[in-house]
Amino acid sequence: MRFIILVFLVLVPGVAFAENFLVNSNKLFNFAEKTYPEFFSPASTATYSLNNYLVRYYPNTGNYIGTSGEDVYIYGDVFNGLLKAGVISNFIELEPDSDELLGKH
């Protein structure tokens, strides 16, 4: 039983981080679709995982947007291939970590 609890405690921060990473990436992708529809349409395409990236592909424009950690990348002919656009917090307000939320109660 102790082993199960130990494994749970070790894995939970990683799960929370992964969920937070997905939430912030999707928030960024939604922002990009709304702000730059000429590059990222149609809106609300599926987010998928590719190696260490979360990515959305926009078939109407042939462009991609993706995140790896905090880094934001865009890809397409209009961008001359792959371009690092900055970090997620340059574009949106990050969602707080679940650990921080638990500490505030």
C-alpha positions in Angstrom: 0.0 0.0 0.0 2.8 2.4 0.8 4.3 1.8 -2.6 1.0 2.7 -4.3 0.8 5.9 -2.3 4.4 6.8 -3.1 3.8 6.2 -6.9 0.7 8.3 -6.7 2.5 11.2 -5.0 5.4 11.0 -7.6 3.1 10.9 -10.6 0.4 13.5 -9.6 2.6 16.6 -10.1 3.5 15.3 -13.6 -0.1 14.7 -14.4 -1.1 18.2 -13.2 1.7 19.7 -15.2 0.6 17.8 -18.3 -3.0 18.9 -17.9 -1.9 22.5 -17.3 0.3 22.4 -20.4 -2.7 21.2 -22.4 -5.0 23.8 -21.0 -2.5 26.7 -21.7 -1.7 25.3 -25.2 -5.4 25.1 -26.1 -6.0 28.6 -24.7 -3.2 29.9 -26.9 -4.5 28.0 -30.0 -7.9 29.4 -29.5 -6.5 32.9 -29.1 -4.5 32.5 -32.3 -7.6 31.3 -34.2 -9.6 34.3 -33.1 -6.9 36.9 -33.5 -5.3 35.6 -36.8 -8.0 33.7 -38.7 -6.2 34.4 -41.9 -3.4 32.1 -40.7 -5.2 29.6 -38.4 -8.5 28.4 -39.8 -10.8 26.7 -39.5 -11.1 27.3 -35.8 -11.4 24.6 -33.2 -9.4 21.9 -35.1 -8.2 19.0 -32.9 -5.1 19.3 -30.7 -2.8 16.3 -31.0 0.5 15.3 -29.4 3.5 14.9 -31.7 6.7 13.9 -29.9 7.2 16.7 -27.3 4.8 19.1 -28.9 1.1 19.8 -28.7 -0.1 20.8 -32.2 -3.0 22.0 -34.2 -3.1 21.9 -38.0 -5.3 24.2 -40.1 -6.2 22.7 -43.5 -7.7 25.8 -44.9 -4.4 27.7 -44.6 -1.9 24.8 -44.5 -0.4 26.2 -41.3 0.4 24.6 -37.9 0.8 26.1 -34.5 2.4 24.1 -31.7 3.9 24.3 -28.2 6.8 22.6 -26.6 7.0 23.5 -22.9 6.5 27.2 -22.9 7.8 27.7 -26.4 5.4 28.5 -29.3 6.1 27.5 -32.9 4.3 28.2 -36.1 4.9 26.4 -39.4 3.8 27.1 -42.9 4.9 28.5 -46.2 3.7 32.0 -45.2 6.2 31.8 -42.3 9.0 30.4 -44.5 8.9 27.1 -42.7 9.3 26.7 -39.0 9.4 29.8 -36.8 9.7 30.2 -33.1 7.1 32.8 -32.2 7.9 33.3 -28.5 6.5 31.8 -25.3 2.9 31.1 -24.4 2.9 33.9 -21.8 3.7 36.5 -24.5 0.2 35.9 -25.9 -2.1 34.8 -23.1 -2.4 34.8 -19.3 -1.4 31.4 -18.1 -3.8 29.3 -16.0 -2.5 28.9 -12.5 -1.0 25.6 -11.5 -3.3 23.2 -9.7 -0.8 23.0 -6.8 -1.2 26.7 -6.3 -4.9 26.5 -6.3 -4.8 23.8 -3.7 -2.6 25.9 -1.4 -5.0 28.8 -1.5 -7.9 26.9 0.1 
